[in-house]
Amino acid sequence: MIIVVMGVSGSGKTTVGKALASALEIPFYDADDFHPQANIEKMKQGISLQDVDRESWLDTLTNNLAKWETAAGAVLACSALKETYRTVLQSGVENDVTWVYLYGRSKLIKERMAGRKGHYFKPDLVDSQFADLEPPQYGWHFNISSSSDHIVKSILDKLRHTD
């Protein structure tokens, strides 16, 4: 089982993803941990990543998804902003990825980002993520105005009913 929790930075992907992975007893991974150093430096400087910047990152994630699928499965927190990125990520696995899209208002996400400490992603880059965002027309969509506990419970309920 591969689950990708997606959305713009600050939408709660890591919080929801970690709790979900714990409940399912499968590994959690954060796509941010797989960015090449050049991407991290750009984001630290407040420079938006372009598609070309994301190519090697997506290739790394795609290869890892294939490995994780054959092992215990995984929950991956990943922005996966564009349909082309999601297509690349899906190409690495044999079974369908379960997509969980976390969405919310820009104002709420910026408030969350302002309170975030120790992350290299600059809050002023949120607008560029919203500009790049192509919401999926599939998967499970959750408004982040709900608590992360409620979202995780809802995902677990949906997983139980799709088996």
Residue frames relative to the residue before (quaternion, step in Angstrom):
aa qw qx qy qz dx dy dz
M 1.0000 0.0000 0.0000 0.0000 0.00 0.00 0.00
I 0.0459 -0.7638 0.6438 0.0049 3.54 -0.90 1.02
I 0.0409 -0.7722 0.6339 -0.0174 3.54 -0.84 1.10
V 0.1047 -0.7679 0.6291 0.0602 3.57 -0.88 0.95
V 0.1822 -0.7466 0.6352 0.0770 3.52 -0.78 1.16
M 0.0188 -0.8502 0.5208 -0.0739 3.54 -0.38 1.29
G 0.3434 0.7031 -0.5847 0.2142 3.53 -1.35 0.34
V 0.6741 -0.4757 0.3582 0.4371 3.55 -1.28 0.10
S 0.6566 -0.4910 0.3876 0.4213 3.53 -1.27 0.35
G 0.7751 0.3212 -0.2517 0.4824 3.56 -0.96 0.89
S 0.5452 0.6418 -0.3952 0.3669 3.59 1.26 -0.02
G 0.6035 -0.5974 0.3469 0.3981 3.59 1.25 -0.11
K 0.2707 0.8049 -0.4924 0.1910 3.58 1.24 0.34
T 0.6953 0.4752 -0.2837 0.4585 3.58 0.83 -0.96
T 0.6500 0.5187 -0.3162 0.4566 3.59 0.90 -0.89
V 0.6937 0.4521 -0.2669 0.4930 3.58 0.82 -1.01
G 0.6664 0.5307 -0.3041 0.4262 3.58 0.89 -0.93
K 0.6604 0.5001 -0.3083 0.4677 3.58 0.92 -0.88
A 0.6729 0.4913 -0.2989 0.4652 3.59 0.89 -0.91
L 0.6496 0.5167 -0.3103 0.4635 3.57 1.00 -0.82
A 0.6586 0.5031 -0.3052 0.4690 3.59 0.90 -0.92
S 0.6368 0.5261 -0.3250 0.4605 3.57 0.99 -0.81
A 0.6717 0.4982 -0.2939 0.4628 3.59 0.91 -0.93
L 0.7239 0.4215 -0.2318 0.4946 3.58 1.05 -0.77
E 0.3245 -0.7732 0.4723 0.2715 3.56 1.34 -0.24
I 0.5144 0.5612 -0.4659 0.4510 3.52 0.87 1.10
P 0.6365 -0.5645 0.3577 0.3850 3.61 -1.14 0.48
F 0.2610 -0.7218 0.6218 0.1559 3.52 -1.29 0.61
Y 0.0239 -0.7732 0.6337 0.0091 3.53 -1.10 0.78
D 0.2503 -0.7428 0.6032 0.1474 3.53 -1.15 0.72
A 0.4593 -0.7129 0.4592 0.2645 3.58 -0.62 1.12
D 0.5570 0.6112 -0.3927 0.4024 3.60 1.13 -0.53
D 0.6394 0.5522 -0.3235 0.4261 3.58 1.10 -0.67
F 0.6975 0.4737 -0.2582 0.4717 3.59 1.25 -0.28
H 0.4343 0.6914 -0.4704 0.3348 3.60 1.26 0.11
P 0.4652 -0.6358 0.5217 0.3272 3.59 -1.03 0.68
Q 0.6674 -0.5331 0.3460 0.3881 3.57 -1.16 0.61
A 0.6109 0.5627 -0.3585 0.4263 3.62 1.00 -0.74
N 0.6462 0.5056 -0.3199 0.4737 3.61 1.01 -0.78
I 0.6417 0.5252 -0.3223 0.4566 3.57 0.94 -0.89
E 0.6497 0.5172 -0.3176 0.4577 3.59 0.94 -0.87
K 0.6317 0.5267 -0.3362 0.4589 3.59 0.97 -0.81
M 0.6931 0.4789 -0.2861 0.4566 3.57 0.83 -0.99
K 0.6042 0.5521 -0.3503 0.4553 3.60 1.07 -0.70
Q 0.7053 0.4467 -0.2433 0.4937 3.55 1.12 -0.75
G 0.5340 -0.6492 0.3947 0.3710 3.58 1.29 0.00
I 0.4825 0.6527 -0.4346 0.3904 3.58 1.24 0.43
S 0.4232 -0.7140 0.5048 0.2371 3.56 -0.79 1.05
L 0.4334 -0.6750 0.5302 0.2747 3.54 -1.08 0.75
Q 0.2869 -0.7274 0.6015 0.1638 3.52 -1.19 0.71
D 0.7179 -0.4352 0.3101 0.4461 3.59 -1.26 0.24
V 0.6520 0.5226 -0.3212 0.4456 3.60 0.92 -0.88
D 0.6245 0.5379 -0.3358 0.4560 3.61 1.09 -0.66
R 0.7148 0.4756 -0.2458 0.4500 3.55 1.06 -0.74
E 0.4668 0.7239 -0.4322 0.2669 3.62 1.19 -0.35
S 0.7228 0.4213 -0.2699 0.4767 3.62 0.67 -1.02
W 0.5994 0.5622 -0.3402 0.4569 3.57 1.12 -0.69
L 0.6781 0.4770 -0.2873 0.4797 3.58 0.90 -0.92
D 0.6218 0.5327 -0.3397 0.4629 3.60 1.03 -0.74
T 0.6450 0.5152 -0.3123 0.4702 3.59 0.96 -0.86
L 0.6719 0.4920 -0.2965 0.4675 3.58 0.89 -0.92
T 0.6391 0.5348 -0.3219 0.4494 3.57 0.96 -0.87
N 0.6630 0.4932 -0.2996 0.4770 3.59 0.92 -0.88
N 0.6636 0.4962 -0.3055 0.4691 3.57 0.98 -0.81
L 0.6137 0.5470 -0.3578 0.4429 3.61 0.97 -0.74
A 0.6325 0.5261 -0.3294 0.4633 3.59 1.01 -0.80
K 0.6576 0.4972 -0.3035 0.4777 3.60 0.97 -0.85
W 0.6830 0.5005 -0.2932 0.4439 3.57 0.85 -0.99
E 0.6241 0.5498 -0.3448 0.4352 3.57 1.05 -0.76
T 0.7092 0.4416 -0.2707 0.4782 3.59 0.94 -0.79
A 0.6290 0.4775 -0.3362 0.5132 3.58 1.26 -0.21
A 0.8344 -0.1991 0.1626 0.4875 3.57 -0.78 -1.03
G 0.5296 -0.5457 0.4438 0.4741 3.58 1.26 -0.32
A 0.1082 -0.8052 0.5802 0.0577 3.58 -1.24 -0.02
V 0.2562 -0.6639 0.6658 0.2240 3.46 -1.45 0.25
L 0.0929 -0.7922 0.6030 0.0150 3.56 -0.81 1.06
A 0.2274 -0.7217 0.6381 0.1424 3.55 -0.93 0.96
C 0.1887 0.7838 -0.5570 0.1996 3.57 -0.51 1.20
S 0.5349 -0.6436 0.4335 0.3343 3.58 -0.86 0.90
A 0.0372 0.8460 -0.5319 0.0051 3.62 0.95 -0.88
L 0.0672 0.8847 -0.4587 0.0496 3.54 1.02 0.91
K 0.7933 0.2866 -0.1336 0.5203 3.58 0.96 -0.86
E 0.6161 -0.5563 0.4113 0.3765 3.53 -1.18 0.58
T 0.6256 0.5370 -0.3537 0.4417 3.61 0.98 -0.73
Y 0.6302 0.5182 -0.3400 0.4676 3.62 1.02 -0.70
R 0.6671 0.5021 -0.3032 0.4593 3.58 0.93 -0.89
T 0.6154 0.5396 -0.3389 0.4639 3.58 1.08 -0.72
V 0.6425 0.5077 -0.3176 0.4781 3.59 0.96 -0.84
L 0.6719 0.4998 -0.3034 0.4547 3.60 0.84 -0.94
Q 0.6548 0.5135 -0.3082 0.4611 3.59 0.95 -0.87
S 0.6193 0.5926 -0.3438 0.3835 3.59 1.05 -0.73
G 0.6476 0.5505 -0.3188 0.4194 3.58 1.18 -0.41
V 0.7357 0.3895 -0.2257 0.5061 3.59 1.19 -0.30
E 0.5114 -0.6628 0.4621 0.2926 3.55 -1.19 0.58
N 0.7417 0.3390 -0.1957 0.5446 3.57 1.03 -0.80
D 0.6510 -0.5116 0.3750 0.4169 3.54 -1.25 0.24
V 0.4103 -0.6551 0.5788 0.2597 3.52 -1.15 0.74
T 0.3130 -0.6884 0.6132 0.2283 3.56 -1.12 0.67
W 0.1696 -0.8049 0.5663 0.0512 3.55 -0.53 1.24
V 0.0695 -0.7646 0.6407 0.0051 3.54 -0.90 1.04
Y 0.1145 -0.8165 0.5658 0.0128 3.56 -0.45 1.25
L 0.1468 -0.7745 0.6130 0.0540 3.55 -0.72 1.17
Y 0.0257 0.8166 -0.5733 0.0621 3.55 -0.67 1.09
G 0.1124 0.7866 -0.6024 0.0763 3.52 -1.25 0.47
R 0.6724 -0.4952 0.3683 0.4086 3.50 -1.33 0.13
S 0.6129 -0.5798 0.4076 0.3495 3.54 -1.10 0.77
K 0.6367 0.5487 -0.3337 0.4269 3.60 0.93 -0.85
L 0.6669 0.4927 -0.2990 0.4724 3.60 0.91 -0.92
I 0.6639 0.5035 -0.3075 0.4596 3.58 0.91 -0.88
K 0.6481 0.5038 -0.3223 0.4714 3.61 0.96 -0.78
E 0.6163 0.5310 -0.3446 0.4684 3.60 1.05 -0.70
R 0.6487 0.5078 -0.3103 0.4743 3.57 0.96 -0.86
M 0.6665 0.5132 -0.3023 0.4483 3.57 0.91 -0.93
A 0.6261 0.5506 -0.3394 0.4356 3.58 1.02 -0.77
G 0.7168 0.4356 -0.2495 0.4839 3.59 1.11 -0.63
R 0.5407 0.6360 -0.3881 0.3905 3.58 1.27 -0.07
K 0.1478 -0.8078 0.5682 0.0523 3.56 -0.79 1.01
G 0.8465 0.2642 -0.1684 0.4304 3.54 -1.18 0.66
H 0.5843 0.5484 -0.4011 0.4438 3.60 1.17 0.34
Y 0.4992 -0.6976 0.4335 0.2762 3.57 -0.96 0.86
F 0.5859 0.5862 -0.3789 0.4117 3.60 1.17 -0.43
K 0.3210 -0.7690 0.5276 0.1652 3.57 -0.66 1.12
P 0.5521 -0.6485 0.4112 0.3249 3.61 -0.86 0.94
D 0.6464 0.5299 -0.3416 0.4297 3.62 1.04 -0.62
L 0.5784 0.5699 -0.3903 0.4340 3.61 1.25 0.00
V 0.4427 0.7094 -0.4521 0.3103 3.59 1.26 -0.19
D 0.6295 0.5453 -0.3436 0.4339 3.61 0.95 -0.82
S 0.6556 0.4984 -0.3262 0.4641 3.61 0.98 -0.77
Q 0.6241 0.5211 -0.3511 0.4644 3.60 1.09 -0.60
F 0.6393 0.5036 -0.3282 0.4795 3.59 0.97 -0.78
A 0.6299 0.5323 -0.3373 0.4540 3.61 1.05 -0.72
D 0.7094 0.4469 -0.2522 0.4832 3.60 1.04 -0.78
L 0.5500 0.6765 -0.3774 0.3121 3.57 1.14 -0.62
E 0.0398 -0.7327 0.6793 -0.0058 3.50 -1.01 1.04
P 0.2793 -0.7907 0.5134 0.1823 3.61 -0.02 1.23
P 0.4707 -0.6802 0.4744 0.3011 3.59 -0.90 0.85
Q 0.3780 -0.7088 0.5510 0.2260 3.54 -1.18 0.62
Y 0.6815 0.3814 -0.2411 0.5762 3.58 1.30 0.36
G 0.6541 0.5163 -0.3790 0.4023 3.55 -1.30 -0.03
W 0.5584 -0.5820 0.4756 0.3512 3.52 -1.35 -0.18
H 0.1935 -0.7984 0.5674 0.0554 3.54 -0.78 1.12
F 0.0113 -0.8028 0.5954 -0.0315 3.56 -0.89 1.00
N 0.3720 -0.7082 0.5609 0.2131 3.53 -0.92 1.01
I 0.4139 -0.7493 0.4664 0.2233 3.57 -0.76 1.05
S 0.4610 0.6437 -0.4796 0.3782 3.58 1.20 0.18
S 0.5733 0.5230 -0.3761 0.5063 3.59 1.32 -0.23
S 0.5739 -0.5802 0.4358 0.3796 3.59 -1.17 0.46
S 0.6006 -0.5594 0.4210 0.3861 3.55 -1.20 0.50
D 0.6047 0.5557 -0.3553 0.4465 3.61 1.06 -0.66
H 0.6571 0.5029 -0.3037 0.4723 3.57 0.97 -0.87
I 0.6422 0.5215 -0.3208 0.4612 3.59 0.98 -0.85
V 0.6631 0.4972 -0.3109 0.4653 3.60 0.88 -0.93
K 0.6420 0.5161 -0.3251 0.4645 3.60 0.92 -0.86
S 0.6546 0.5129 -0.3100 0.4608 3.60 0.96 -0.84
I 0.6386 0.5116 -0.3254 0.4739 3.59 1.00 -0.80
L 0.6587 0.5082 -0.3106 0.4598 3.59 0.90 -0.91
D 0.6254 0.5272 -0.3307 0.4707 3.59 1.03 -0.76
K 0.6672 0.4927 -0.3034 0.4690 3.58 0.91 -0.89
L 0.6385 0.5242 -0.3312 0.4558 3.60 0.97 -0.77
R 0.6410 0.5265 -0.3189 0.4584 3.58 1.00 -0.80
H 0.7311 0.4390 -0.2336 0.4671 3.56 1.03 -0.78
T 0.6532 0.4877 -0.3314 0.4750 3.61 1.24 -0.03
D 0.5281 0.6359 -0.4079 0.3878 3.60 1.26 -0.11
